[in-house]
């Protein structure tokens, strides 16, 4: 018999999980998501992707700012759900919420726990140069991503994979894994294994202040930094535009790069194809976005912006 589930999630990553659970016949009695936030040039309030998806299915949506109050906890219990599925929700669940559903709260997390517990596992895995990550379904505890694991699926990270590309693969993987986990839970067959006590790392939330490219680092680290922050917030540098550079360098996001041959002082433009010297080796910028402009391939950018070999990026 299909489960009565509460779904808790917010960003685009969570949407395939919700739609797949609905498609497999589970009864989603309520969706919890972050409240609408101001967005865009007009700063109008925008509902989360999960919020909009749930409304499309006609599922009641709840957007509490906290779940620590007695009223919010009583409302959660009143749904009389069997279990809760949590995927990138954005709030810590207090013990009263974890205890409110008899079959537990189950989290879909985008890493191979205990590596990369926390808020930004996709970006941190790429930035660290990991060659593999995955998705785990774990029974939630009060600790940060500490609960026992029920199911896992590994995913390879290619040498040029960006955070956006890995996000999409892991989102689809999470949807498949979670629906299999809920099917096993429905049949009373979902078992868990404690996480390893060693190999624990934490994926701290991405701070925009760390997005600036440090050209003194080795090329591979610079490349991992660029692809790990693509497309958001986007690693950036400042580029002087030759004779057009009358107001100083302009900020340019780098959304894709490749490792390249070459050497020189860190930040030096080595050729007419945007190959940039790093502390060791070089990278070539492949896709960029000048502040206030659209995304461009490097050759298109260079047709409208003169970047001279020998220039030094700040």
C-alpha atoms as one frame of an Amber mdcrd trajectory, in Angstrom:
protein
   0.000   0.000   0.000   1.456   3.431  -0.944   2.917   5.482   1.865   1.509
   8.730   3.224   4.492  11.051   2.901   5.450  14.578   3.805   7.930  15.989
   1.288  10.411  18.633   2.420  12.606  20.374  -0.162  13.261  23.722  -1.802
  15.545  24.051  -4.876  15.421  22.637  -8.381  17.537  19.690  -7.223  14.593
  18.419  -5.150  11.917  18.632  -7.847  12.619  15.304  -9.651  12.409  13.495
  -6.315   8.967  14.940  -5.608   7.650  14.245  -9.110   8.994  10.687  -9.106
   7.400   9.896  -5.735   4.066  11.210  -7.015   4.473   9.239 -10.228   4.992
   6.020  -8.259   1.709   6.430  -6.435   2.794   7.604  -3.007   0.350   9.971
  -1.325   2.097  13.273  -0.662  -0.107  14.768   2.046   1.935  17.964   2.483
   4.965  19.727   1.052   7.241  21.861   3.214   9.547  24.360   1.517  11.303
  27.652   2.176   9.114  30.784   2.089   8.968  32.899  -1.092  11.979  35.199
  -1.413  12.510  38.493  -3.276  14.185  37.782  -6.622  14.919  39.425  -9.952
  15.314  43.080 -10.819  11.930  43.990  -9.391  12.637  41.975  -6.222   9.154
  40.462  -6.387   8.611  37.485  -4.112   9.274  34.206  -5.920   8.122  30.770
  -4.824  10.677  27.979  -4.668  10.790  25.402  -7.498   9.372  22.781  -5.109
   6.573  25.148  -4.081   5.525  25.709  -7.698   5.721  21.993  -8.509   3.615
  21.038  -5.484   0.942  23.568  -6.393   0.834  22.076  -9.880  -0.009  18.722
  -8.306  -2.589  20.312  -5.975  -0.585  19.360  -2.866  -0.932  21.621   0.209
   2.229  23.696   0.716   3.609  24.925   4.038   6.390  27.505   4.385   7.242
  27.935   8.087  10.345  29.959   8.884  11.108  27.528  11.715   9.936  24.149
  12.968  10.916  24.700  16.590   7.599  26.112  17.806   4.892  23.934  19.339
   2.294  25.160  16.847   4.435  24.203  13.831   5.240  20.813  15.341   1.561
  20.134  16.116   0.630  21.043  12.530   3.312  18.693  11.211   2.020  15.810
  13.344  -1.569  16.507  12.268  -0.771  15.351   8.722  -0.614  11.785  10.117
   2.061  10.813   7.615   3.909   7.503   7.686   7.273   9.095   6.888   8.933
  12.251   5.587  11.288  12.625   2.622  13.782  15.479   2.940  15.906  16.706
   0.020  17.734  20.051   0.287  15.037  21.584   2.481  17.135  24.268   4.153
  16.044  23.949   7.789  17.399  21.773  10.583  14.706  19.378  11.790  14.308
  19.329  15.592  13.860  16.018  17.390  10.109  16.574  17.786   9.748  16.628
  13.985  11.974  13.575  13.535   9.785  11.702  16.045   6.469  12.830  14.534
   6.364  10.221  11.745   6.402   6.528  12.752   8.601   5.320   9.859  11.113
   8.148  10.157  12.483  11.062   8.164  14.624  10.059   5.166  17.147  12.401
   3.617  18.503  12.257   0.072  22.038  13.680   0.290  24.332  14.383  -2.667
  27.585  12.838  -1.444  29.069   9.563  -0.259  28.710  10.128   3.468  30.508
  10.745   5.731  32.446  12.712   3.095  30.932  16.142   2.449  28.322  16.450
   5.138  26.624  19.820   5.006  25.292  22.469   2.659  27.368  22.354  -0.555
  28.494  18.773  -1.249  28.336  19.037  -5.047  30.512  22.135  -5.304  32.977
  21.033  -2.627  33.529  17.625  -4.213  34.505  19.218  -7.530  36.578  21.960
  -5.923  38.516  19.300  -4.006  39.219  17.391  -7.221  37.242  14.285  -6.227
  36.843  11.722  -8.982  33.722  10.181  -7.501  30.680  11.189  -5.495  27.133
   9.891  -5.261  23.777   9.990  -3.511  22.823   8.410  -0.208  19.449   7.906
   1.433  19.861   8.116   5.180  17.554   8.018   8.186  17.824  11.434   9.783
  19.103  12.098  13.275  19.515  15.357  15.174  23.160  15.643  14.008  24.213
  17.180  10.680  23.992  14.349   8.107  25.058  11.784  10.707  22.256   9.230
  10.360  22.582   5.593   9.250  22.558   4.942   5.509  19.928   2.817   3.778
  20.911   3.082   0.093  23.743   4.543  -1.956  24.568   5.104  -5.623  28.025
   6.166  -6.821  28.552   8.698  -9.634  31.827   9.434 -11.417  33.035  13.046
 -11.698  34.752  13.719 -15.012  37.890  15.909 -15.143  35.946  18.784 -16.742
  32.514  18.211 -15.148  30.928  21.414 -13.825  28.751  21.773 -10.755  25.717
  22.352 -12.996  26.303  19.105 -14.893  26.913  17.080 -11.755  23.856  18.660
 -10.105  21.578  17.339 -12.848  23.022  13.818 -12.752  22.808  13.616  -8.960
  19.271  15.030  -8.913  18.033  12.294 -11.259  19.988   9.677  -9.300  18.465
  10.907  -6.045  14.952  10.615  -7.478  15.538   7.007  -8.552  17.219   6.034
  -5.290  14.596   7.647  -3.067  11.662   5.999  -4.816  13.405   2.632  -4.433
  14.018   3.362  -0.760  10.388   4.300  -0.145   9.275   1.151  -1.946  11.446
  -0.912   0.404  10.169   1.058   3.404   6.604   0.366   2.306   7.364  -3.372
   2.313   9.192  -3.233   5.651  12.500  -4.154   3.991  14.529  -0.935   4.333
  17.603  -1.588   6.466  20.310   0.858   7.520  24.034   0.764   8.235  25.881
   3.268  10.459  28.174   5.699   8.687  31.926   5.149   8.888  33.644   6.875
  11.780  36.583   7.965   9.583  36.774  10.096   6.451  34.396  12.792   7.727
  34.545  16.105   5.854  32.210  19.100   5.842  30.897  20.952   2.809  30.633
  24.500   4.077  28.150  26.812   2.365  29.702  28.615  -0.595  30.657  32.177
   0.291  30.687  34.643  -2.602  33.935  36.032  -1.207  35.757  32.822  -2.205
  34.680  33.048  -5.851  37.577  35.257  -6.986  40.175  33.238  -8.898  43.628
  33.036  -7.333  45.981  32.641 -10.289  48.915  31.825  -7.983  47.436  28.377
  -7.339  48.366  25.373  -9.542  46.394  25.096 -12.777  44.487  21.997 -11.712
  43.278  23.718  -8.529  42.243  26.799 -10.511  40.386  24.588 -13.004  38.596
  22.716 -10.193  37.698  26.030  -8.570  36.172  27.324 -11.813  34.108  24.230
 -12.597  33.041  23.763  -8.980  31.491  27.240  -8.905  29.858  27.071 -12.352
  27.312  28.491 -12.848  26.691  29.943  -9.385  28.113  32.034  -7.911  30.662
  31.766 -10.729  34.423  32.051 -10.288  35.586  35.442 -11.511  38.569  37.521
 -12.406  39.216  41.030 -13.689  40.393  41.470 -17.271  41.821  44.606 -18.847
  40.472  45.056 -22.358  43.455  46.527 -24.209  42.936  49.978 -25.693  39.274
  49.843 -24.654  40.316  49.637 -21.015  39.673  53.291 -20.203  37.860  52.710
 -16.907  40.023  49.943 -15.523  39.605  46.141 -15.672  36.138  44.606 -15.995
  34.827  41.696 -13.943  34.380  38.484 -15.917  32.914  35.212 -14.661  34.599
  32.074 -15.925  32.052  29.289 -16.395  34.194  26.699 -18.176  37.912  26.100
 -18.539  40.345  23.392 -19.613  43.895  22.623 -18.564  46.404  23.984 -21.076
  50.114  24.053 -21.901  52.138  27.100 -20.963  53.832  28.918 -18.141  54.482
  32.430 -16.966  53.855  34.803 -14.119  50.507  33.916 -12.465  47.598  35.648
 -14.194  49.510  36.424 -17.406  47.616  36.078 -20.692  49.800  33.758 -22.770
  48.159  33.909 -26.208  45.175  35.144 -28.196  42.946  32.242 -27.011  42.642
  33.263 -23.340  45.243  30.848 -22.018  46.189  32.105 -18.561  49.316  31.212
 -16.587  48.823  29.866 -13.099  51.245  29.279 -10.233  52.041  26.007 -11.969
  50.849  25.304 -15.517  48.004  27.119 -17.257  44.289  27.021 -18.002  42.383
  28.156 -21.069  39.119  29.990 -20.512  36.366  28.403 -22.624  33.105  30.063
 -21.548  32.862  33.458 -19.879  30.379  36.126 -18.887  31.289  39.791 -18.683
  29.458  41.695 -15.954  26.058  42.809 -17.226  26.341  40.715 -20.402  25.251
  37.280 -21.546  27.272  34.069 -21.458  29.730  33.742 -24.361  32.166  31.214
 -25.719  35.718  32.539 -25.485  36.130  33.132 -29.222  32.907  35.137 -29.324
  34.024  37.165 -26.291  37.369  37.910 -27.934  35.714  39.184 -31.123  34.169
  42.019 -29.113  36.822  42.484 -26.425  40.536  42.923 -27.053  42.635  40.939
 -24.564  46.321  41.264 -25.389  48.930  38.583 -24.751  51.183  39.703 -21.936
  48.372  41.388 -20.013  48.076  40.332 -16.386  44.712  39.452 -14.840  44.225
  40.844 -11.381
